[in-house]
Amino acid sequence: MDNPCPVKTVLGFEAYDARGRILVLKNLLNNKLKIDGSIVKWAYSCTGCASCSETCLAIEGGINTPLLMESLRIDLVRQGKVLEKHEKILLSIKENANPYEEPVESRFDFLKEKKIARDSDTVLYIGCTLAYRQPDIALASIQLLENLGVEFSLLQDEMCCGSILKRYGREKEFKALAESNIKKLMDKKVKKVIFPCAGCYRTYKKDYAELNNTTIQFYHLTEFLDQYLKDNSHGFKMPKHVKITFHDP
Ligand code: SF4
């Protein structure tokens, strides 16, 4: 069987796959390896895709390499061992509410003339990537909800979800951002948040879980649509019937 790790496949060395990473981590813990620039670079070379967790079942639920690497990154950040490019991303989130160094005021430019309700207890959370890089997905998600007659609003002051901070081991900044994002939803009395972006959804649903004492419900768009179509007798209005294949990313 091919090695399940995409990074090992591209870079070729065992240090990049789950087994190699565990050996390096063991040597770091036993002070047999010193932390230098190459270790910091190596620590961030794991994409966190969890392909190894799916294939290596040495422990129940699969080996959790993403968690091991995120834990190491937290330690590295605590020791001040960070990558310069991550500092820029952190600054952009603080200044622009997104990691792409895009102006905060153009977050919803993709809407053009389109008007979305300002008040609803159901929010469609667009996220930085869809707002600035994949607006066609944002617009298609809006269109889907509108076609079904779902009432929803957008957060006019939507912020980055902080996924990238979590992945980079920036626990202090991540916690502050998560708490602020949850408070924003509570202040607006939001009950449901729908995410077209899998990354934002995972961040709110899983990574915020420890900090979130609210009853706000988080749905990926596909989950929401599945439930909505079960609860409501009417389906999509299709101009014509077409065959489609659904690809789960
Ligand atoms: S989580 Fe990291 S080590 Fe595991 S397969 Fe993905 S890139 Fe490789």
Residues whose N, C-alpha, C, O or C-beta is under 5 A from the ligand:
A	BS01	SF4	P4 C5 P6 V7 Y16 D17 A18 C46 T47 G48 C49 A50 S51 C52 T65 P66
